[in-house]
Amino acid sequence: MNHNYELNLNDHYGVAGFEEMADSLATRDVPQWIVRYVLQGIVTARADKPVTARKLVDDVYSKYNTRISDATVRKIVSECRADKRWPIASGPTGYYLALKAEQLDGTIEHLTRRINREVVVVQELKEVQRTMRQREIGRAS
């Protein structure tokens, strides 16, 4: 399949190198054209009309008869944010490329709450693990 996406991201704050990004994120399981399609969907979305992971997944399937998952979209977004420092904002209504700093506020707050919740989960699991080990030691004696 020939999937060409020409998009000049230099017009957007903090975003450049669309093709290089797609190349660097492409894997055996997620080819470059899928990465490009997902990124194009996100960077052409707006704060007042974001794109959902589900829409991207459905579009890839309906246009190209190829299945990807919501998790694949989330992974691409996460890698763009962390590795390439792209200002991808998100919320309950979807993803879009932030053009103003304040558009990232809700995303940062949401991710911070998720991180804090996961820290609590890890602490609780460690406590359960300690309790289980103590019981196992007691039974072994």
C-alpha positions in Angstrom: 0.0 0.0 0.0 1.1 3.5 -0.7 0.1 5.8 2.1 1.6 9.3 1.6 1.0 12.0 4.2 2.5 15.4 3.6 2.0 17.6 6.5 4.2 20.6 7.5 4.3 20.6 11.2 6.8 23.4 11.4 3.8 25.7 11.5 2.8 24.3 14.8 4.5 25.3 18.0 7.2 22.9 19.1 6.5 20.3 16.4 8.8 19.4 13.5 9.9 16.3 11.7 6.7 14.5 10.9 8.3 12.0 8.6 11.2 11.4 11.0 8.8 10.9 13.9 6.8 8.3 11.9 10.0 6.5 11.0 11.2 6.4 14.5 7.9 5.2 15.9 7.3 2.6 13.3 7.8 -1.1 14.3 7.2 -4.5 12.8 3.7 -4.5 14.4 2.9 -0.8 13.7 4.1 0.2 10.2 5.1 3.8 9.3 1.9 4.5 7.4 -0.3 3.8 10.4 1.9 6.0 12.6 1.6 8.7 10.0 -2.2 8.3 9.7 -2.6 8.5 13.5 -0.3 11.5 13.8 -2.0 13.3 11.0 -5.4 12.8 12.6 -4.1 14.2 15.9 -2.3 17.2 14.5 -5.1 18.3 12.2 -7.6 18.1 15.1 -8.5 21.2 17.1 -9.2 21.9 20.7 -12.9 22.5 19.8 -12.9 19.3 17.7 -10.5 16.7 19.0 -10.2 13.2 17.5 -10.8 10.1 19.6 -8.6 7.0 19.6 -11.7 5.1 18.7 -12.3 7.2 15.6 -8.7 6.8 14.5 -9.0 3.0 15.0 -12.3 2.8 13.1 -11.0 5.0 10.3 -7.9 2.9 9.7 -10.1 -0.2 9.6 -12.7 1.3 7.3 -10.2 2.9 4.9 -7.5 0.3 4.8 -9.1 -2.9 6.3 -6.4 -3.0 8.9 -7.0 -3.4 12.6 -5.2 -1.4 15.2 -6.1 -0.9 18.8 -6.8 2.0 21.1 -3.7 1.0 22.9 -1.7 1.4 19.7 -3.0 5.0 19.4 -2.2 5.7 23.1 1.3 4.3 22.7 2.0 6.5 19.7 0.7 9.5 21.6 2.8 8.7 24.7 6.0 8.3 22.7 5.3 11.5 20.8 4.8 13.4 24.1 7.7 11.8 26.0 10.4 11.1 23.4 9.7 13.9 20.9 8.1 16.5 23.3 5.1 17.1 21.0 2.4 19.1 22.8 -0.4 16.6 22.3 -3.4 17.6 24.5 -6.1 15.2 25.5 -9.3 14.9 27.4 -12.5 12.9 27.6 -13.4 14.1 24.0 -10.1 13.1 22.3 -6.7 14.3 21.2 -5.4 17.4 19.5 -2.2 19.3 19.0 -2.0 22.1 21.6 -1.2 25.5 20.0 -1.2 27.4 23.4 0.4 26.4 26.6 -2.8 26.5 28.6 -4.3 23.9 26.4 -2.0 21.4 28.1 -3.3 22.2 31.6 -6.1 19.6 31.6 -3.9 16.9 30.1 -1.1 17.5 32.7 -3.7 17.4 35.5 -5.2 14.2 34.3 -1.9 12.5 33.8 -0.7 13.6 37.2 -3.9 12.1 38.8 -3.3 8.8 36.9 0.3 8.7 38.1 -0.6 9.4 41.7 -3.3 6.7 41.6 -0.8 4.1 40.1 1.7 5.0 42.9 -1.0 4.1 45.5 -1.8 0.8 43.6 1.9 -0.1 43.7 2.2 0.6 47.4 -0.9 -1.5 48.1 0.4 -4.4 46.0 3.7 -4.3 47.8 1.8 -4.5 51.2 -0.2 -7.4 49.9 3.0 -9.1 48.7 4.6 -8.6 52.1 1.6 -10.1 53.9 1.6 -13.1 51.5 5.3 -13.7 52.1 4.8 -13.6 55.9 2.0 -16.2 55.6 4.1 -18.4 53.3 7.1 -18.2 55.8 4.7 -19.1 58.6 3.4 -22.2 56.7 6.9 -23.3 55.9 8.0 -23.4 59.5 
